[in-house]
Amino acid sequence: MHTKPIITVLGDYERCLQHYADWSQIQARAELRFFHEPLVGESLYHAVHDANAIALIRDRSPFDASLIKRLPNLKLFVFTGVRNGLLDHAALLNQGVTIACTRGGPSKETTAELTWALILAASKQMVNQSQMMTSGQWRNAQSVLPMLHGQRLGIIGLGGRTKGLMHQDRLAMMRNDSLLVNTSRSSLIVTEDLIAALKRGRPGLAALDVFDQEPLPKDSELHRIPNLLMTPHLGFVAEPIFKTFASGLVDTLDAWLHGKPVPMPFPSN
């Protein structure tokens, strides 16, 4: 029989949370379990079935009402950042579970940085050019690339009404020398339509940081599109942000273990 509360930490894919905050006070008062792999369905249930508190990195595991009803011991649910689209908040509240969140850190800044990195890397074919040099080659015809100077930049993707905005008809309107970059949400683009459009060469290039399923399955056709540059959802992944996440989780768990109000209850009062 457990004499300490069980705290389950989910979604630490990068294995960095324990490096960016001091968890010793939490470990002294609770049984602390870290899970580093993606979990859904029954594997997720088995990881959290006896947890008294769950700490989750963003929305890396879905918690719907049916799962929450199977967690009778759960008293606290804390997630990083200030929103979670895969969590049934009402089900938690109806079950008497305290919900908390943390500060998000400078995610807008790092997403903007990544967006420009993808624009530059894709338009300058940085991956292909680097691979060419690694194989012992020098410049070739594919090294003569267009400039960004003087080109038109379009910014779209604000709000739920843009879901599915980039479908086959709109993609077909893009020029064969255009570049489509998505660091927003995967649902902005219809993935199947994008795959077909890239094969036709309109747009000529694309760069994606967000995907319908994350981590991206190994058998996804996206892996086989040569004019597509991909990054593993790095838009919010930066050292200052994960330090903010880790310290926020520790502060919340410490307050809960001491019977104090959590620093950032959700929804906020």
Secondary structure, DSSP 8 states (H G I E B T S, - for coil): --SS-EEEEE--TTS-GGGSS--HHHHHHSEEEE--S---HHHHHHHHTT-SEEEESTTSS-B-HHHHTT-TT--EEEESSS--TTB-HHHHHHTT-EEEE----SHHHHHHHHHHHHHHHHHTTHHHHHHHHHTT----GGG----STT--------SGGGTT-B-HHHHHTS-TT-EEEE-S-GGGB-HHHHHHHHHHTSSSEEEES--SSSS--TT-GGGG-TTEEE-SS-TT--HHHHHHHHHHHHHHHHHHHTT---SSBSS--
